[in-house]
Amino acid sequence: MADVSGSVNNDVEEGVGTTSPVHGKTEAPAEITAAEETKPKEENMELNHIATNASCVWSIICGIQYFNDCNGIPGIAWFCLMFGLVQLFLGAQGYYYRIPKGQEALKLHPNQTAVGVSQFAGIVQVAVAIWGACITFPVVIKGGFKLGEDFEYGGDTCNGTLFVVSFVMSAICTGIVALIFVGMAAYGIFNYVTKTQRAES
């Protein structure tokens, strides 16, 4: 009688796969399973870039449609256009080059030029968002407008939809940046206090 257990052990050691002595089926190597596990992550990354592109379309449409409908707030239509276009570029480039999130993953990306361009575009996006905040936040502080309705400001009628879209876009982006800086500051303070306590003890 042939030694079945011996042949099974030899197959495992050679890395061919695991053979079942009962059914005679060969299981797939572990490397294939690991590669298949990365597919959901890539699909999620692609969906993230597509969602980024979709979110900026409304900003571009509003900037074009209501370009001359808010002269009382100079530059608000240009901000809407610029923010949407930069966001569109980020989403399209990230989708094409499969640019991931996170510093460690970015360091391992094969196209570092594309990563650098994406990071520079991100800085431009933050600068545009700060510009939008400087335009829209004072209007919100002063009040005098109703959500989604046209209102008088600066001696001219301002389109409510254009203003709300501009304010929301700038508030989200600048809010995220502010949270990042607050988190970094809190982390730095925590490390400083921890090191001081260890030195005193």
Solvent accessible surface area in square Angstrom, and as a share of the most:
residue,aa,sasa,rsa
1,M,242,1.08
2,A,84,0.65
3,D,102,0.53
4,V,76,0.44
5,S,72,0.47
6,G,23,0.23
7,S,58,0.37
8,V,27,0.15
9,N,85,0.44
10,N,80,0.41
11,D,41,0.21
12,V,78,0.45
13,E,145,0.65
14,E,128,0.58
15,G,56,0.53
16,V,89,0.51
17,G,11,0.10
18,T,62,0.36
19,T,35,0.21
20,S,35,0.22
21,P,90,0.57
22,V,124,0.71
23,H,139,0.62
24,G,57,0.55
25,K,143,0.61
26,T,84,0.49
27,E,106,0.48
28,A,68,0.53
29,P,47,0.30
30,A,81,0.63
31,E,127,0.57
32,I,85,0.43
33,T,69,0.40
34,A,55,0.43
35,A,60,0.46
36,E,95,0.42
37,E,112,0.50
38,T,63,0.37
39,K,116,0.49
40,P,71,0.45
41,K,149,0.63
42,E,92,0.41
43,E,104,0.47
44,N,95,0.49
45,M,33,0.15
46,E,40,0.18
47,L,112,0.56
48,N,60,0.31
49,H,10,0.05
50,I,88,0.45
51,A,60,0.46
52,T,31,0.18
53,N,34,0.18
54,A,66,0.51
55,S,59,0.38
56,C,1,0.01
57,V,70,0.40
58,W,126,0.44
59,S,0,0.00
60,I,28,0.14
61,I,75,0.38
62,C,0,0.00
63,G,0,0.00
64,I,115,0.58
65,Q,112,0.50
66,Y,38,0.14
67,F,73,0.30
68,N,109,0.56
69,D,61,0.32
70,C,6,0.03
71,N,102,0.52
72,G,13,0.12
73,I,7,0.03
74,P,109,0.69
75,G,27,0.26
76,I,3,0.01
77,A,7,0.05
78,W,140,0.49
79,F,0,0.00
80,C,0,0.00
81,L,25,0.12
82,M,77,0.34
83,F,10,0.04
84,G,0,0.00
85,L,87,0.43
86,V,18,0.11
87,Q,32,0.14
88,L,69,0.34
89,F,93,0.39
90,L,30,0.15
91,G,1,0.01
92,A,48,0.38
93,Q,18,0.08
94,G,2,0.02
95,Y,83,0.32
96,Y,162,0.62
97,Y,83,0.31
98,R,101,0.37
99,I,9,0.04
100,P,29,0.18
101,K,142,0.60
102,G,46,0.44
103,Q,116,0.52
104,E,127,0.57
105,A,38,0.29
106,L,20,0.10
107,K,137,0.58
108,L,152,0.76
109,H,21,0.09
110,P,128,0.81
111,N,56,0.29
112,Q,93,0.41
113,T,106,0.61
114,A,5,0.04
115,V,6,0.03
116,G,36,0.34
117,V,63,0.36
118,S,19,0.12
119,Q,83,0.37
120,F,135,0.56
121,A,8,0.07
122,G,22,0.21
123,I,117,0.60
124,V,48,0.28
125,Q,25,0.11
126,V,42,0.24
127,A,58,0.45
128,V,12,0.07
129,A,0,0.00
130,I,92,0.46
131,W,97,0.34
132,G,0,0.00
133,A,12,0.09
134,C,90,0.54
135,I,24,0.12
136,T,0,0.00
137,F,71,0.30
138,P,55,0.34
139,V,2,0.01
140,V,53,0.31
141,I,146,0.74
142,K,150,0.64
143,G,29,0.28
144,G,71,0.68
145,F,52,0.22
146,K,140,0.59
147,L,145,0.72
148,G,47,0.45
149,E,93,0.42
150,D,88,0.45
151,F,13,0.05
152,E,120,0.54
153,Y,51,0.19
154,G,62,0.60
155,G,85,0.81
156,D,47,0.24
157,T,62,0.36
158,C,0,0.00
159,N,22,0.11
160,G,1,0.01
161,T,42,0.25
162,L,0,0.00
163,F,1,0.00
164,V,33,0.19
165,V,13,0.08
166,S,0,0.00
167,F,57,0.24
168,V,63,0.36
169,M,33,0.15
170,S,0,0.00
171,A,32,0.25
172,I,101,0.51
173,C,16,0.10
174,T,26,0.15
175,G,31,0.29
176,I,96,0.49
177,V,34,0.19
178,A,53,0.41
179,L,131,0.65
180,I,96,0.49
181,F,132,0.55
182,V,97,0.56
183,G,39,0.37
184,M,120,0.54
185,A,56,0.44
186,A,60,0.46
187,Y,146,0.55
188,G,38,0.37
189,I,113,0.57
190,F,133,0.55
191,N,49,0.25
192,Y,155,0.59
193,V,66,0.38
194,T,33,0.19
195,K,139,0.59
196,T,51,0.30
197,Q,112,0.50
198,R,175,0.64
199,A,88,0.68
200,E,141,0.63
201,S,125,0.81
